[in-house]
């Protein structure tokens, strides 16, 4: 099939490359000439494991291409996916849909023959109705259907998630559109990926509900971790104890410094705003948003307490800046709040991240960036693991001890165990265990 992917950011690029790998002919469109030029030259605008090879293979096979002009890509396409950004709107937190609607207007002027217009971007309930209205108003005689097909990709594992999904949600009441979408995803039938066909509004809400629930699990276990620290329990064992219950499940029960990234922060805010606008406030999600914001700021206080109550004039070394490993995404990363809190308290901050430092530089002022973990720890009064990159899972603590001013480790991801670290002469402070 012929597919046009409008937007070549994280979702659009991964989805387009995977569709091409299925054998479809895919044209990815983006208004940014520099991004398209880089993609045509084989340079990825984001870090995602395996993406460069996947893109390169399909470009060489002639199934994947990148352009700046929307009209030629849309003309003759069987399905046109809208995968543009929907960032939080300043002021009220609602999703900014201006890019989605602008794409819809352009698509309307280019479609020919029966075309399925698919919203892949995460959009609030009712967005598909407005996209349909925009296209119909601009092209009254066009033969088309608007479908909601939310993505469920985890950064760092997006390719595998796309090719081996838990489910595929297709929101439409149009039988022809269902047939087209079934053909688009037909290569996944071998993996027995369940396809759930729903109403369009149901599909739109499903994505927000899923992300809000996962954000709630993370926030719940983080609050349990705080209680564990006060009563002498171990949050990792508590998480395992409840996660073995099939009704709960073990995923997203890893205590840490709070969630961040491109999805959970903006999607929980958008869901809260949508619920308020419709007179059905979601107080649980409202609390999750507030607690998570407070937690990220609290991590700086945790570091300060571990350093004797003051970090003024001290050097604090941070390992990891991105919101999670295997991505270069700095959006709403806990490190942003941690750095700000430490600097406000008078600390000097050094940092190292395997992939995220270029993205961090415009966001963080007065931070010294290191070449590796040991360079980062040189002359530090404390070492803080913020992101659990594999490169930080087998550190040489004898070497770290020799270069640090004070052997203090704050492990905000519980990568290590206290008994092992204390054998190396370090003071250890983790998440959700009794501190001493």
Phi, psi and omega in degrees: 000160176262126183235134171250130180248109182270110186108123181241038173277208186300304184292314183296317183291314179296313181296315180298316180295321180290319176300318178297321180293337174286344181113359177282157173269117188238132172243120177264132183245139174209142182284345183275106182299324181295320179295315181295319178299318179296316180296321178296334178268001178088014179260126183275138178281350179225161173261120175213122184307127176085353185290319182299319179292319180297315179296312182301316181299316185282332172296315180296327179280354177080013181264349185226131178217166185228131182219164176260341182268123184285316189304310180297329181288324184280324182302121179084358180286143175283324180220136178241115182264131173264113183229048180267170183289148173228065183293164177294135179283137179297139175103307185238354177081356180290154181294132176280109185261012184299322180290323178296312183291325177296319178297319180299319180296319179291320180299320182303326182277000186236343185291147178218132184075179181294125185227136174262119178263119189245125173273108176267333177300152175283116186227149179294163179303132178098351181296320179299324177298318180289322176299316179298317180298317181298313181294318181295321179294320182281332182222078186303331184263002183292145178255105187204167172221147177253128184237143170261125180223075185297149178265150178229056185261134173265128176299135183096342178219028191293321183294314179295321178297321180291319185275341179228063186285152172293324180197159173238120182257125180237116182253108179192155173252007185263116183297323179295323179294322177299318180297318179296315182294324176298322178290321177302318184261008182306322180301341180275354181300328179297331178273002179056038179289122182291133176254121180254115178262123183226181168291158185297316180294324177297317179297318180299317181287330181302318181297314180295319180297319180297311181294323179294322179293317179295320177298324178294319177299316180298314182293324178299311183290332176293322177288325174298322178300318178299319179293320178303320181296330182274331186252359177086025177259173181242117186293330179294322178287323175298315180299319178293320181298322179273331182290337177287348173284118184299338178287340182255307181084153188271346185284149179063031175240037178255111182293146181191204185274008181112157181275155176211205176098190187273346188249296189304312182299311184285327183286323176294319177297317181295321179294318177302314182294317179300315181297319178296317181296333181259012176070026179228065186302140180256089188291330177296313181292322176302318180292321178302315180300313182294317182294320180295318178299317180294324183295318181299320177291327181293336181295327176295320178295327178296318178295315181298317179297318180293339179264023176088012177096356178208139176239012182298124180080359181265158178255122179249126182259126180252127174256110182099131178234328181293160185291340175204166179285166177065030173207160174254017185283123179254003185296121179055028179295141177305330181301330181298316178288323181295313179300314181300317180294320179292318179294323177298331180271004175096012181274153167266135186244127170248150184210152173217134174219134183300332185228342193260004187290324178297321179286333182283328187305316179290344186261338186237124179263149173059035174253134176268124183262136187256168182273333178199183184297323184283324173297322179296320184281348183304119177071018182273149175269346176198149178243129185237121174272111183261324181232134189272057174298147178302329181296345182257006186271349180221054182289150177272098186285337174294319178293318178298318180300324184286339184254348182268150175289316180229131182279078181238125179238122171253115186254092185280002178236005180053045177289325184246171175249147184303316186299321181291316184291322181292334176297335179268008177084016180265149164275129185244135178223110182253198180250125173078026173228157179297130180267144178210000000 
